[in-house]
Amino acid sequence: MFSYSSPDEIPHDIRTTKLTVDAKHDTLLVPINGTLVPFHIRTIKNVSKPNDEGGKYTSIRINFHAPGTSFVQQDMFPESNRSKQSLVYLKELNYRSEDGRNLQAVFRGLKELQKRQRTRELEANTMKDIKEQPSLKLIKDRSRPVLRDLNVKPQLGSTGRNRAVGTLEAHQNGFRFTSSRAEHVDIIYRNIAHAIFQPCENDQTVLLHFNLKDPILVSGKKKTYDIQFYTETRSAGDDLGTRRRAGYDPDEIMDEQREREMITKLNKLFREFVRQVEEQVWSQYAPNLEFDMPYRELGFTGTPNKAHVDIFPCRDCLVALSDWPAYVLSLRNIDIVYFERVSFNLRNFDMTFIFKDYAQTPARISIIPIESLDQIKQWLGELGIVWYQGPTNMNWTNVMKEINKNKQAFIDNGAWEGWFGESVDDGSDDGMDEDDEEYTESEDSESEAGGSEYKGGDSDSGSSFLVDESSDSDSEVSLASDESEGLSWDELEEQAAKEDRKRRRSPESSEKKRPVSKKKRR
């Protein structure tokens, strides 16, 4: 960072006794002892005009960045570690003048330079992760897969009421979306991490979503890792009619019939496009790609970002695509899953995903209904993902910081089993009743069947809660059998009915009803 490469570049046609803004070099020239001293705009923290008493003078105060202050970039002071005797840092300058016209011009000029500098830094930050993509190789054949009348997110061009409608075409090495305004965006196949087709089922859109490995620029300025093409089956205003309808309204019945026909038609068009892309294009040019679909029967609600949305598992990821920004969590790099705030006194819990790269910040989905817990555990077990649970939220910043300090010690101490191996019992001691006993038996059955919550299927690696509760349950059964001679017929019938209810609620019967995907996990 420098203003001039040599003193000869400093303008010589300006007075050495007044402040001057050199906009060409992003520099403020300050008179100090009869000499103009240049300060680059990045060294200036802020500039202000304090009110002078009496109004006789116009003042300007210039504050500079200095080592040790907050929000200071390291490249500003690369020599700050040298001997402090040889370095002097200027933190503030004050000037005042009876003629305030020049100071007013300097103030406006510095504000404009700071605005330009912030814009450049924002653009540089946007372009930091952008990688150059290869040129699109077009397929001139008219039989190439094409999908028309699509909207796109994020929106192309300026934001406004009129959304860009266009056409999506599959070419030799990527997709091209061309809007009605002649704007286009290219998606290269090798940059696609997940391609997802979500048909319309009880919602308003049918869509294709692409989650990207590297971000791309949309309209030249919007950086995004996700791009979505969709068609609405009905407009948002269709359900806002204020006219009261009768119990039997032929018009309403016709509207519903047209809507069902539209949904069927759009789903068919999108399915055909997906089939053509996979069979005609990807089979030849991108054999490692295929479209994924959400498993609606495994869906649950939660808050991955700021909004409470419907979340659906796919074969390789966890998605919430109906709202924007979309949420796509890849399951390929997940190490473990930790359920937080698991207690039957609470209506919901949180779920945290820890990545195999421990330097990566864990991802959290909060406010998930407690009714979805068993289904999520079973789904994770089928994927072979280890999970743990506890009664409180974890400070994952401190946890990952501690682990990254000494990964070998973390592994030697049992890895995650050493951290959470006995945390399952912490959240279920409150209010043990018949339902809690049923949950205990369910977890025991799942542990024996798949060992989804522990690595290696070690029977001793499970929670002490599971072991203690099973032994307590055995003792209760034996005690009940010992005392059965003193029970009346009504008490014996009530006890038998309870045992029948427990058997009907066992995981074995629920697993028979649960649909299992035919696709194998890659």
C-alpha positions as a printed Julia matrix, in Angstrom:
522×3 Matrix{Float64}:
   0.0     0.0     0.0
   1.64    3.24   -1.14
   0.59    6.58   -2.6
   3.58    7.35   -4.79
   6.48    5.22   -5.95
   8.86    8.2    -5.7
   8.75   11.82   -4.45
   8.84   13.02   -8.04
   5.24   11.84   -8.51
   3.92   14.27   -5.89
   2.21   17.18   -7.68
   4.38   20.29   -7.67
   1.74   22.79   -8.76
  -0.06   22.95   -5.4
   0.6    25.09   -2.37
   2.57   23.51    0.44
   0.5    25.26    3.1
  -2.92   23.77    2.53
  -4.61   20.37    2.65
  -5.05   18.79   -0.77
  -6.88   15.65   -1.94
  -5.17   13.8    -4.79
  -8.06   11.68   -6.06
  -5.95   10.1    -8.81
  -3.66    8.46   -6.24
  -6.26    8.06   -3.42
  -4.1    10.27   -1.23
  -4.44   13.17    1.19
  -1.5    15.62    1.1
  -0.97   17.17    4.53
   1.26   20.22    5.15
   3.66   19.53    8.03
   6.45   22.03    8.69
   6.19   23.42    5.18
   6.33   20.01    3.48
   3.5    18.03    1.92
   3.29   14.58    3.52
   1.15   11.98    1.67
  -1.31    9.69    3.51
  -3.09    6.97    1.58
  -6.86    6.88    2.05
  -6.62    3.41    3.63
  -4.6     4.85    6.53
  -7.4     7.29    7.39
  -9.87    5.92    9.91
 -12.42    8.75    9.73
 -12.73   12.47    9.19
 -15.03   14.91   10.98
 -15.85   18.61   11.22
 -16.19   19.65   14.87
 -18.17   22.77   15.67
 -15.81   25.61   16.53
 -16.79   27.96   19.33
 -17.99   31.3    18.09
 -18.19   30.13   14.49
 -15.12   32.16   13.48
 -13.09   29.15   12.33
 -13.82   26.03   10.33
 -12.1    22.92   11.73
 -11.39   19.43   10.44
 -10.2    16.43   12.43
  -8.51   13.47   10.71
  -8.11   10.2    12.67
  -5.65    7.59   11.41
  -5.39    3.84   11.88
  -2.61    2.72   14.2
  -1.27   -0.65   15.41
  -3.15   -2.05   18.37
  -6.5    -0.51   17.5
  -9.49   -2.56   16.4
 -10.32   -3.38   12.76
  -6.75   -2.75   11.59
  -5.53   -4.96    8.75
  -2.08   -6.46    9.15
  -0.87   -5.34    5.73
  -1.25   -1.69    6.77
   1.66   -1.97    9.22
   4.0    -4.75    8.04
   6.89   -3.31   10.1
   5.01   -2.89   13.38
   7.04   -5.72   14.97
  10.31   -3.84   14.55
  11.92   -1.87   17.33
   9.42    0.72   18.47
  12.2     3.29   18.85
  12.47    3.6    15.06
   8.73    3.88   14.35
   6.36    6.75   15.1
   2.62    6.47   14.36
   0.36    9.47   13.89
  -3.14    8.98   15.29
  -4.83   12.36   14.82
  -4.46   15.68   13.0
  -6.49   18.86   13.55
  -6.61   21.83   11.23
  -8.64   25.02   11.34
  -8.97   28.01    9.06
 -10.89   31.27    8.89
 -11.71   30.56    5.26
 -13.54   27.26    5.44
 -14.03   26.69    1.7
 -10.91   24.57    1.25
 -11.59   22.48    4.38
 -15.15   21.88    3.15
 -13.77   20.66   -0.19
 -11.21   18.43    1.57
 -13.94   16.96    3.78
 -16.15   16.12    0.78
 -13.2    14.76   -1.18
 -12.11   12.43    1.64
 -15.65   11.13    2.07
 -15.84   10.38   -1.64
 -12.45    8.62   -1.6
 -13.5     6.48    1.38
 -16.7     5.52   -0.42
 -14.75    4.47   -3.51
 -12.27    2.55   -1.4
 -15.04    0.61    0.38
 -16.6    -0.25   -2.97
 -13.27   -1.55   -4.3
 -12.67   -3.62   -1.16
 -16.17   -5.1    -1.42
 -15.61   -6.02   -5.06
 -12.22   -7.54   -4.23
 -13.78   -9.58   -1.44
 -16.51  -10.74   -3.83
 -13.99  -11.82   -6.43
 -11.7   -13.51   -3.91
 -13.38  -16.94   -4.16
 -14.4   -16.65   -7.8
 -12.56  -19.09  -10.04
 -12.38  -18.77  -13.77
 -14.82  -21.13  -15.44
 -14.23  -22.71  -18.86
 -16.21  -21.46  -21.81
 -19.5   -23.18  -22.53
 -19.4   -25.66  -25.42
 -22.71  -25.28  -27.21
 -24.74  -28.1   -28.73
 -26.22  -26.8   -31.97
 -28.59  -29.74  -32.34
 -32.21  -28.71  -31.78
 -32.88  -31.95  -29.94
 -30.88  -30.73  -26.92
 -32.85  -30.67  -23.62
 -34.68  -27.34  -23.16
 -36.97  -26.09  -20.39
 -38.88  -22.86  -21.01
 -40.72  -20.17  -19.03
 -38.53  -20.39  -15.93
 -37.8   -17.93  -13.16
 -34.38  -17.82  -11.55
 -33.0   -17.18   -8.07
 -30.99  -15.09   -7.43
 -32.66  -12.7    -9.81
 -30.84  -11.52  -12.9
 -30.43   -7.81  -13.45
 -31.91   -5.14  -11.22
 -34.28   -6.23   -8.5
 -37.87   -5.22   -9.03
 -41.35   -6.45   -9.65
 -40.63   -7.86  -13.09
 -38.75  -11.1   -12.58
 -36.57  -12.42  -15.37
 -38.27  -15.26  -17.27
 -36.13  -17.37  -19.54
 -35.03  -20.71  -20.97
 -32.66  -23.33  -19.54
 -30.65  -25.35  -22.07
 -28.32  -28.3   -21.49
 -25.13  -28.14  -23.55
 -21.98  -30.22  -23.82
 -20.23  -29.07  -20.62
 -22.84  -26.99  -18.83
 -26.25  -25.34  -18.62
 -27.09  -21.91  -20.01
 -30.03  -19.86  -18.78
 -31.03  -17.03  -21.1
 -33.57  -14.48  -19.91
 -36.06  -12.53  -22.0
 -33.78   -9.49  -21.52
 -30.92  -11.33  -23.29
 -29.03  -11.81  -20.02
 -27.51  -15.22  -19.46
 -25.74  -17.26  -16.8
 -23.7   -20.43  -17.4
 -23.37  -23.36  -14.98
 -20.48  -25.7   -15.78
 -21.12  -29.37  -14.98
 -17.84  -29.92  -13.17
 -18.72  -27.07  -10.78
 -21.99  -28.73   -9.67
 -21.84  -30.29   -6.21
 -25.54  -31.26   -5.98
 -28.28  -31.2    -8.61
 -31.75  -31.48   -7.07
 -35.16  -31.85   -8.69
 -38.07  -31.03   -6.38
 -41.52  -31.66   -7.89
 -44.56  -29.78   -6.67
 -46.33  -31.52   -3.79
 -48.57  -29.39   -1.58
 -46.55  -26.26   -2.37
 -46.47  -23.6    -5.07
 -43.34  -24.35   -7.08
 -41.62  -27.07   -9.07
 -37.89  -26.43   -9.26
 -34.38  -27.46  -10.24
 -31.67  -26.45   -7.79
 -27.91  -26.49   -8.31
 -25.51  -26.26   -5.38
 -22.05  -25.28   -6.62
 -18.54  -26.19   -5.51
 -17.19  -22.71   -6.29
 -19.29  -19.53   -6.34
 -20.23  -17.81   -9.58
 -21.21  -14.24  -10.37
 -24.8   -13.54  -11.37
 -25.36  -10.3   -13.31
 -21.69   -9.5   -12.79
 -21.95   -8.56   -9.1
 -23.88  -11.15   -7.08
 -21.75  -14.01   -5.73
 -23.69  -17.19   -5.08
 -23.11  -20.86   -4.3
 -26.72  -21.74   -5.18
 -28.82  -21.1    -8.24
 -32.41  -22.21   -8.71
 -34.77  -22.42  -11.68
 -38.45  -22.74  -10.91
 -42.0   -22.31  -12.11
 -44.92  -21.38   -9.89
 -48.01  -23.55  -10.15
 -50.11  -20.63   -8.91
 -49.4   -17.04   -8.05
 -49.16  -15.91   -4.46
 -52.28  -13.76   -4.9
 -54.55  -16.64   -5.86
 -55.3   -17.44   -2.22
 -55.99  -13.85   -1.18
 -59.46  -13.46   -2.65
 -61.89  -11.81   -0.27
 -65.06  -12.97   -1.98
 -66.96  -15.37    0.24
 -67.76  -18.62   -1.52
 -70.69  -20.89   -0.9
 -70.36  -24.43    0.4
 -70.69  -25.74   -3.17
 -69.14  -23.38   -5.69
 -68.64  -24.71   -9.24
 -66.07  -21.99   -9.98
 -63.97  -22.99   -7.01
 -64.13  -26.64   -8.01
 -63.03  -25.73  -11.55
 -60.13  -23.65  -10.17
 -58.94  -26.56   -8.06
 -59.21  -28.9   -11.03
 -57.19  -26.53  -13.24
 -54.57  -26.2   -10.52
 -54.2   -29.99  -10.23
 -53.87  -30.26  -14.0
 -51.22  -27.51  -14.01
 -49.22  -29.24  -11.27
 -49.36  -32.55  -13.15
 -48.3   -30.87  -16.39
 -45.37  -28.97  -14.86
 -44.11  -31.98  -12.92
 -44.2   -33.99  -16.13
 -42.27  -31.31  -18.06
 -39.57  -31.05  -15.42
 -39.28  -34.84  -15.09
 -38.86  -35.18  -18.83
 -36.16  -32.5   -18.85
 -34.32  -34.27  -16.02
 -34.56  -37.6   -17.86
 -33.24  -36.1   -21.1
 -30.33  -34.4   -19.35
 -29.28  -37.6   -17.58
 -29.7   -39.89  -20.59
 -28.64  -37.67  -23.5
 -26.04  -35.34  -21.96
 -24.71  -36.43  -18.58
 -24.33  -40.07  -19.58
 -21.84  -38.9   -22.23
 -20.23  -35.74  -20.82
 -20.74  -35.9   -17.02
 -21.26  -39.54  -15.95
 -20.62  -38.71  -12.28
 -23.69  -36.45  -12.07
 -27.32  -37.33  -11.49
 -30.32  -35.49  -10.12
 -31.26  -36.05   -6.49
 -34.79  -35.76   -5.08
 -36.04  -34.92   -1.58
 -37.59  -37.72    0.47
 -40.85  -36.06    1.46
 -41.79  -38.8     3.94
 -38.65  -38.03    5.97
 -39.2   -34.28    6.12
 -39.24  -32.18    9.28
 -39.3   -28.5    10.19
 -36.43  -26.46   11.59
 -34.51  -23.19   11.47
 -31.19  -23.55    9.6
 -30.8   -19.82    8.94
 -33.33  -17.26   10.15
 -36.65  -18.65    8.93
 -38.51  -21.75   10.11
 -38.77  -23.92    7.0
 -39.55  -27.42    5.79
 -36.37  -29.51    5.55
 -36.06  -32.71    3.52
 -33.27  -35.3     3.35
 -31.93  -36.31   -0.04
 -29.53  -39.09   -0.9
 -26.42  -36.91   -0.5
 -27.62  -33.75    1.23
 -30.16  -32.07    3.49
 -32.15  -29.31    1.8
 -34.71  -26.56    2.28
 -35.36  -25.17   -1.21
 -38.82  -23.59   -1.15
 -37.6   -20.43    0.62
 -34.71  -18.17   -0.32
 -31.88  -18.2     0.53
 -31.93  -21.94    0.0
 -30.28  -24.31    2.46
 -28.15  -27.2     1.19
 -26.0   -29.22    3.6
 -23.79  -31.86    2.0
 -23.64  -35.13    3.96
 -20.42  -36.36    2.37
 -18.16  -34.52    4.81
 -20.16  -34.99    8.03
 -18.23  -36.59   10.91
 -20.91  -36.78   13.62
 -24.29  -35.28   14.51
 -25.05  -33.98   17.99
 -28.62  -33.48   19.24
 -28.85  -30.61   21.74
 -31.55  -29.79   24.3
 -32.95  -33.32   24.14
 -35.44  -33.57   26.98
 -39.0   -34.8    27.01
 -39.94  -31.73   29.0
 -39.19  -29.64   25.88
 -41.16  -29.49   22.66
 -38.16  -29.08   20.35
 -34.43  -29.67   20.1
 -31.41  -28.53   18.07
 -29.22  -30.56   15.73
 -25.54  -29.75   15.07
 -23.46  -31.22   12.23
 -19.71  -31.51   12.86
 -17.6   -31.77    9.72
 -14.62  -34.02    9.13
 -12.58  -30.87    8.66
 -12.47  -29.66   12.26
 -11.38  -26.2    11.13
 -14.83  -25.74    9.59
 -17.54  -24.18   11.74
 -20.25  -26.73   12.69
 -23.68  -26.26   11.09
 -26.77  -26.07   13.3
 -30.49  -26.53   12.68
 -32.56  -25.33   15.62
 -36.18  -25.61   16.84
 -36.88  -29.09   15.45
 -40.04  -30.7    16.91
 -39.25  -33.47   19.39
 -41.61  -35.78   17.46
 -39.06  -35.88   14.61
 -36.18  -37.08   16.79
 -36.61  -40.85   16.36
 -37.14  -40.56   12.61
 -34.0   -38.44   12.18
 -31.97  -40.9    14.26
 -33.15  -43.79   12.13
 -32.31  -41.9     8.93
 -28.79  -41.1    10.21
 -28.36  -44.74   11.2
 -29.15  -45.88    7.66
 -26.5   -43.47    6.34
 -23.95  -44.74    8.86
 -23.55  -41.32   10.48
 -22.7   -41.43   14.19
 -24.87  -39.32   16.51
 -24.89  -38.31   20.17
 -27.3   -36.31   22.27
 -27.31  -34.15   25.38
 -29.62  -31.94   27.46
 -27.91  -28.59   26.8
 -26.44  -26.55   23.98
 -22.71  -26.81   23.37
 -20.34  -23.91   22.81
 -18.93  -25.31   19.59
 -16.47  -22.49   19.12
 -14.68  -23.48   22.31
 -15.09  -27.21   21.66
 -13.53  -27.09   18.2
 -10.81  -24.73   19.41
  -9.88  -27.19   22.15
  -9.87  -30.15   19.74
  -7.75  -28.35   17.15
  -5.12  -27.55   19.78
  -4.1   -31.21   19.97
  -5.92  -33.56   17.61
  -3.76  -36.53   18.57
  -4.69  -36.18   22.24
  -8.34  -35.92   21.18
  -8.03  -39.22   19.28
  -6.09  -40.93   22.08
  -8.82  -40.0    24.58
 -11.52  -41.75   22.54
 -12.36  -38.95   20.1
 -16.06  -38.05   20.22
 -16.82  -41.08   22.37
 -14.61  -39.54   25.03
 -16.54  -36.29   24.85
 -20.12  -37.47   24.49
 -20.1   -41.19   25.28
 -22.03  -40.69   28.53
 -24.05  -37.63   27.56
 -27.17  -39.52   26.45
 -28.41  -40.08   30.0
 -28.1   -36.44   31.01
 -31.27  -35.24   29.32
 -33.72  -37.99   30.2
 -33.68  -38.24   33.98
 -36.44  -35.69   34.4
 -39.9   -37.07   34.93
 -39.37  -40.76   34.13
 -42.71  -42.3    33.31
 -44.17  -44.94   31.05
 -43.34  -42.97   27.88
 -39.71  -42.59   28.98
 -39.46  -46.36   29.51
 -40.81  -46.89   26.0
 -38.15  -44.53   24.62
 -35.44  -46.43   26.49
 -36.52  -49.74   25.01
 -36.68  -48.14   21.57
 -33.14  -46.83   21.85
 -31.89  -50.22   23.07
 -33.44  -51.87   20.03
 -31.86  -49.33   17.66
 -28.47  -49.78   19.31
 -28.64  -53.55   18.88
 -29.89  -53.29   15.29
 -27.5   -50.74   13.79
 -25.41  -49.07   16.48
 -26.12  -45.75   14.79
 -25.08  -43.67   17.75
 -21.64  -45.2    18.34
 -18.67  -46.08   16.17
 -17.68  -49.67   15.77
 -20.86  -51.07   17.28
 -19.19  -51.51   20.69
 -21.84  -52.46   23.22
 -19.87  -50.82   26.04
 -19.61  -47.52   24.15
 -23.26  -46.68   24.69
 -24.67  -44.4    27.3
 -24.73  -45.46   30.94
 -28.36  -44.36   30.86
 -29.2   -47.12   28.39
 -27.37  -49.77   30.37
 -28.73  -48.71   33.75
 -32.27  -48.34   32.47
 -32.26  -51.75   30.83
 -31.04  -53.37   34.05
 -33.61  -51.41   36.03
 -36.27  -52.53   33.59
 -35.21  -56.15   34.06
 -35.37  -55.79   37.82
 -38.8   -54.2    37.58
 -40.05  -57.1    35.45
 -38.63  -59.69   37.84
 -40.07  -57.8    40.8
 -43.43  -57.67   39.1
 -43.29  -61.42   38.46
 -42.39  -62.06   42.1
 -45.29  -59.97   43.32
 -47.74  -61.19   40.66
 -49.19  -63.71   43.07
 -50.6   -60.87   45.17
 -52.19  -58.95   42.24
 -55.89  -58.98   41.51
 -57.34  -59.99   38.12
 -58.02  -56.32   37.21
 -54.42  -55.35   37.99
 -53.07  -58.28   35.97
 -55.24  -57.33   32.95
 -54.08  -53.7    33.18
 -50.44  -54.83   33.3
 -50.93  -57.09   30.25
 -52.57  -54.24   28.3
 -49.59  -51.98   29.01
 -47.18  -54.63   27.74
 -49.24  -55.03   24.54
 -49.12  -51.28   23.93
 -45.35  -51.29   24.36
 -44.98  -54.09   21.82
 -47.12  -52.24   19.27
 -44.94  -49.13   19.65
 -41.64  -50.99   19.31
 -39.22  -49.89   16.5
 -39.54  -53.25   14.75
 -43.14  -52.56   13.78
 -42.39  -48.96   12.79
 -39.53  -50.03   10.56
 -41.88  -52.19    8.51
 -44.05  -49.18    7.71
 -41.18  -46.86    6.9
 -40.34  -46.59    3.16
 -36.71  -47.2     2.31
 -35.02  -45.58   -0.69
 -33.92  -47.93   -3.43
 -30.96  -45.7    -4.35
 -27.65  -46.54   -2.78
 -25.5   -43.94   -1.17
 -22.38  -43.25   -3.19
